[in-house]
């Protein structure tokens, strides 16, 4: 099997070294292909993966996906199919399938314009802190105040430390979140990070007093006596998973700013905010976000410069209008 780990002296599967998340994603994409084949009556038990995956078959599959799925989802599906075919039938040539993936990626346009939702990180951070200040003045006796405090705290921390949602939801007391003399630190070893680069970040000083209150007062109430070392909990004392955090962020930021900002968009906001400062800050943005390719960070520079240019033009127009 492609994903079979095997023994160090045995023959291992081509995909045996995939990270669990990568394996799950690719298996999901291959499952979508099999479901399509079954719906079309093409899933013959005696036919192997390679004979089933033909150029004509994939061409029809792409058209089938494009009817209901966003362009980026179609691209991901075909990339996943390509990766799986290479892993399951490595002796066969799959250049044509990889070429189809590349062609789709070049022409795919996002179904949603996320750039219009990008805000400066400092604006988001300050809004979260201001909300925390107001909530801290209350007794936090009502559920809605407790939930708002937790949500504002999550937003402030993730804005300043824009790690991926998977790691953020997996924060554990005494392990990935540790207390130091000068504050709190977020750490993840390389094997627990998507790009295999370790995470080591300091929680901003302005958040510490609120994080302390959450851990000492609010989190024990949420835990309700249950033993759990996960930092973020729901009302039933259970850990908030990545999807739950996504929904909470979308709802909470929509109330704050009028449009939803999901956890991953905060990474875009960070890159866009830091790019215009200086080359060294731009480089730091790439390191902070864990970008292995600097071009991933660079694309936000273009967007940031466009915003800056637009502001300058508006300023000139205002000055001209005042002079007439």
C-alpha positions in Angstrom: 0.0 0.0 0.0 1.1 3.6 -0.7 0.7 4.7 2.9 2.0 1.5 4.5 4.8 2.5 7.0 6.7 -0.8 6.9 9.8 -1.6 8.9 13.1 0.3 8.3 14.5 -2.8 6.5 11.3 -3.5 4.6 9.8 -1.8 1.6 7.9 1.3 2.7 5.0 2.8 0.8 5.8 6.0 -1.2 3.4 8.0 1.0 4.5 6.4 4.3 6.3 9.7 5.4 3.3 11.9 4.8 2.1 13.9 7.8 -1.3 12.7 9.2 -3.1 15.9 7.9 -1.5 15.5 4.4 -2.6 11.8 4.3 -6.1 12.6 5.4 -6.4 15.4 2.8 -5.1 13.3 -0.1 -7.2 10.3 0.9 -10.2 12.6 1.0 -9.5 13.9 -2.5 -9.0 10.3 -3.8 -12.3 9.3 -2.1 -14.0 12.1 -4.0 -12.7 10.6 -7.3 -13.9 7.1 -6.4 -17.3 8.4 -5.4 -17.5 10.1 -8.8 -16.4 7.0 -10.6 -19.0 5.0 -8.7 -21.8 7.5 -9.6 -20.9 7.1 -13.3 -20.8 3.3 -13.1 -17.0 3.2 -13.7 -15.9 1.7 -10.4 -15.2 -1.9 -11.6 -13.7 -4.0 -8.8 -11.3 -5.8 -11.2 -9.9 -2.6 -12.6 -6.9 -1.0 -10.8 -6.3 2.7 -10.0 -4.1 3.4 -13.1 -6.5 2.0 -15.9 -9.4 3.8 -14.2 -7.6 7.1 -14.3 -7.5 8.0 -18.0 -7.2 11.4 -19.6 -10.7 11.3 -20.9 -12.0 10.2 -17.5 -10.2 13.0 -15.7 -11.3 15.6 -18.3 -15.0 14.6 -17.6 -14.3 14.6 -13.9 -13.0 18.1 -14.0 -16.2 19.3 -15.8 -18.3 17.5 -13.2 -16.5 19.2 -10.3 -16.7 22.6 -11.9 -20.5 22.5 -11.9 -20.7 22.7 -8.1 -17.3 23.5 -6.6 -15.3 26.7 -6.3 -12.3 26.9 -8.7 -9.8 26.5 -5.9 -11.5 23.4 -4.6 -11.4 21.9 -8.1 -7.7 22.6 -8.2 -7.1 21.0 -4.8 -9.2 17.9 -5.9 -7.1 17.3 -9.0 -3.8 18.0 -7.2 -4.8 15.5 -4.5 -5.7 12.9 -7.2 -2.3 13.5 -8.9 -0.4 13.0 -5.7 -2.3 9.8 -4.9 -1.8 8.3 -8.3 1.9 9.0 -8.1 2.0 7.3 -4.7 -0.1 4.3 -5.7 1.4 3.7 -9.2 4.8 5.4 -9.1 6.1 3.3 -12.0 3.6 5.0 -14.4 4.1 8.4 -16.0 1.7 11.0 -14.7 3.0 14.1 -16.4 -0.3 14.7 -18.1 -2.2 14.7 -14.8 0.3 17.0 -13.2 0.0 19.3 -16.2 -3.8 19.4 -15.8 -3.3 20.4 -12.2 -1.0 23.2 -13.1 -3.2 24.5 -15.9 -6.2 24.6 -13.6 -4.2 26.4 -10.9 -3.0 29.1 -13.4 -6.6 29.9 -14.5 -8.5 29.4 -11.2 -9.9 32.6 -9.8 -10.9 32.7 -6.1 -14.7 32.6 -5.7 -14.4 35.1 -2.8 -12.3 38.2 -2.7 -10.5 38.0 0.6 -8.4 41.1 -0.1 -11.4 43.3 0.6 -11.6 41.8 4.1 -7.9 42.3 4.9 -7.4 44.9 7.7 -4.2 46.2 9.4 -3.2 43.8 12.1 -2.8 46.7 14.6 -6.4 47.7 14.0 -7.6 44.2 14.8 -5.3 43.9 17.8 -6.3 47.2 19.3 -10.0 46.5 18.8 -9.6 43.1 20.6 -7.7 44.8 23.4 -10.3 47.5 23.8 -13.0 44.9 24.0 -11.0 43.1 26.7 -10.6 46.3 28.7 -14.4 46.9 28.7 -15.2 43.3 29.5 -12.6 43.2 32.3 -14.5 46.0 34.1 -17.6 43.7 34.4 -18.0 40.8 36.8 -18.1 38.4 33.9 -21.1 36.7 35.5 -23.1 36.4 32.3 -22.4 33.7 29.7 -22.3 36.2 26.9 -19.6 38.2 28.6 -17.5 35.2 29.4 -17.7 34.0 25.8 -16.9 37.5 24.5 -13.9 37.7 26.8 -12.6 34.4 25.6 -13.2 35.3 22.0 -11.6 38.7 22.3 -8.6 37.1 24.0 -8.2 34.5 21.2 -8.4 37.2 18.6 -5.8 39.4 20.3 -3.3 36.5 20.7 -3.8 35.0 17.2 -3.5 38.5 15.6 -0.1 39.0 17.3 1.0 35.4 17.0 -0.6 34.3 13.7 0.0 30.6 13.8 -2.1 28.1 11.9 -5.6 27.3 13.3 -4.6 23.6 13.9 -1.8 24.6 16.2 -3.8 27.4 17.9 -6.7 25.0 18.7 -4.2 22.5 20.0 -2.5 24.8 22.6 -1.9 23.0 25.8 -1.1 24.4 29.3 2.4 23.6 30.4 3.3 22.1 27.0 2.7 24.4 24.0 1.7 27.3 26.2 4.2 27.9 29.1 4.6 30.5 31.7 7.9 32.3 31.9 9.2 35.0 34.2 8.4 37.7 31.7 5.1 36.4 30.3 3.8 33.5 28.2 5.3 31.6 25.4 3.9 29.5 22.5 6.0 26.7 21.4 5.5 23.8 19.0 8.2 21.3 17.8 8.8 20.9 14.1 6.9 17.6 13.8 3.7 19.3 15.0 3.9 22.1 12.4 2.7 22.0 8.8 5.9 23.2 7.3 8.1 21.3 9.8 9.5 24.5 11.2 9.3 24.9 15.0 7.2 27.7 16.5 8.6 29.8 19.3 6.6 33.0 19.9 6.1 35.4 22.8 2.6 36.4 23.8 2.5 40.2 23.7 2.8 42.0 27.1 -0.5 43.8 26.6 -2.4 40.5 26.6 -0.8 38.9 29.6 -3.1 40.4 32.3 -6.1 39.1 30.3 -4.6 35.7 29.6 -3.9 35.4 33.3 -7.4 36.2 34.2 -8.8 33.8 31.6 -6.6 30.9 32.9 -7.2 31.7 36.6 -10.9 32.6 36.6 -12.7 31.9 33.3 -11.2 28.7 32.1 -11.8 26.8 35.4 -15.5 27.8 35.1 -15.6 26.5 31.5 -13.8 23.3 32.6 -16.5 22.6 35.2 -14.2 20.3 37.2 -13.1 18.3 34.1 -9.5 17.4 33.7 -8.2 18.9 30.4 -5.0 20.7 29.5 -6.2 22.3 26.4 -6.3 26.1 26.6 -9.5 26.9 24.7 -12.7 25.3 26.0 -16.4 25.6 25.2 -19.3 25.8 27.7 -19.2 22.0 28.3 -15.6 21.9 29.3 -14.6 20.3 25.9 -11.7 21.6 23.8 -12.6 23.9 20.9 -11.6 22.3 17.7 -10.4 24.2 14.7 -13.8 24.3 13.0 -15.4 25.7 16.2 -12.7 28.4 16.5 -13.3 29.3 12.8 -17.0 29.8 13.4 -16.4 31.8 16.6 -13.9 34.1 14.8 -16.2 34.6 11.9 -19.2 35.6 14.2 -17.1 37.7 16.6 -15.2 39.7 14.0 -18.4 40.3 12.0 -19.8 42.1 15.0 -16.6 44.1 15.5 -15.8 45.1 11.9 -18.9 44.3 9.9 -17.2 41.5 7.9 -15.9 38.2 9.0 -12.2 37.6 9.6 -11.3 33.9 9.9 -8.1 32.6 11.6 -6.2 32.1 8.4 -7.1 35.6 7.1 -5.2 37.0 10.1 -2.0 35.6 8.6 -2.8 37.5 5.4 -3.5 40.6 7.5 -0.1 40.2 9.3 1.8 39.8 6.0 0.0 42.8 4.4 0.6 45.0 7.5 4.3 44.2 7.9 5.4 44.4 4.3 5.4 48.3 3.9 7.5 48.9 7.0 10.9 47.9 5.8 12.7 45.0 4.1 13.8 43.5 7.4 10.2 43.6 8.8 9.0 42.1 5.5 11.5 39.3 6.0 10.4 38.9 9.6 6.8 38.5 8.3 7.9 35.5 6.3 9.6 33.9 9.3 6.6 34.7 11.6 4.1 33.1 9.2 6.4 30.1 8.4 6.6 30.8 4.7 9.2 28.5 3.2 9.0 30.5 -0.1 9.5 34.2 0.2 7.2 34.8 -2.8 4.3 33.7 -0.6 5.0 36.7 1.6 5.9 39.0 -1.3 2.4 38.9 -2.9 1.0 40.7 0.1 3.6 43.5 -0.5 1.9 44.2 -3.8 -1.5 44.5 -2.2 -0.1 46.7 0.6 1.5 49.0 -1.9 -1.8 49.3 -3.8 -3.5 50.4 -0.6 -0.8 52.9 0.2 -1.0 54.3 -3.3 -4.7 54.6 -3.1 -4.5 56.6 0.1 -2.0 59.0 -1.4 -4.2 59.6 -4.4 -7.1 60.2 -2.1 -5.1 62.7 -0.1 -4.0 64.6 -3.2 -7.6 64.7 -4.5 -8.8 66.1 -1.2 -6.1 68.8 -1.2 -7.0 69.8 -4.8 -10.7 70.0 -3.9 -10.0 72.2 -1.0 -7.9 74.5 -3.1 -10.7 75.1 -5.7 
